[in-house]
Amino acid sequence: MRKKTLNISNELGLHIRAASKLVQVASRYASEITLTYQQRTIRAKNIMEVITLAVPCGAEVVLKVFGEDEQEAFAAMLDLIENNLI
C-alpha cells in the first residue's frame, strides 16, 4: 500500500470538473484508490463520493492506493493532484 498526505491547491478545490478528472484517472487502474478528508474516506473511482467529499482549496487529503498496479496508479494520482487537478 502506498499512502501520502497531499494539499489540494486547485483554487476551486475538488469542484465538479476536477472531481471528474480525478475519477477518470483513478478508473484507469485496477488498484483500490481512496481519499480521506476530515476523517471521511471515499473511493476515488466514484464521482458522487468525490464530489460530496467537498474538499476546498488548501485542504489536506490522504491518498491511499492498494493493488496490483499500485505503483503506476499512485504515480498518476500524485501527478494529477500535484498539478492542480488539470
N, C-alpha and C positions, 0 to 999 in steps of 0.2 A: 504494500500500500504506500502510496505517495500522498503527502499532505503538506500544505503551505497556507499561511495566512497572507492574504493579499488586500490591498487597498483599491477600492473602486474609484477611479479617478475621472471617469466619464462625467462631465458636468451635469448630466441628467440622471445619473445613476443607472440602475438596470431598468430603463424605460422599455417600452414595447419593442422598438427596433433593436436595441442592444440585447434584450432578452431573446429575441428571435434568432439573432446571430449566435448567441451563446448556445442555444438549443441545437441549432443547425450544426455547429462544430461538434458538440458533445455527441450527437446522434451518429456521427461517423464511426464511432468506436464501440467495441463490444464491452469494454470495461464499465463498471458502475462508477458514475461520477456524481458527487454531491457537493452542495454548497451549504454552509451553515452561517446564519446571521442571527444575532440576538437569541441564541440557544434554539433556533428552529432550523432543522436540516431538511433540505428538499433535494429531489432528483433533478439534475441539470438537463435531462432529456425531456422534461415535461414543461411545456410553455406556461401552462396555468400556474404551476408551482413556482416557477421562476418569477413570473410577474407578481404574484401575490406575496412573494418574499419582501417586496417593496424596499430594495436596497438603495439608499440615497448616495449621492456623491460624497466621497470622503469616508465612507463606512468600510470597516474591515470584514471580510468574509473568509471562511476557511474552506479551501478547495481540497477535496479528497478524491483520489482515483484508485480503484482496485480492480484488477482483472488481467486478462491475458495480454492486452495491448496497452497496459497502464503507462509505460514509458512514453509511447507516442501520444497517447491521449493527454497525459499530464503536460507534455511539452506544448501541444496545440492549445490547450486551455490557458496555460500560462501566457503564451504569446498573445492570445486574444485579449485576455484581461489586462495585461501589462501595456497593450497598445490601445487602451481606451475603448475596447469592445467594438472596433471598426475593422 
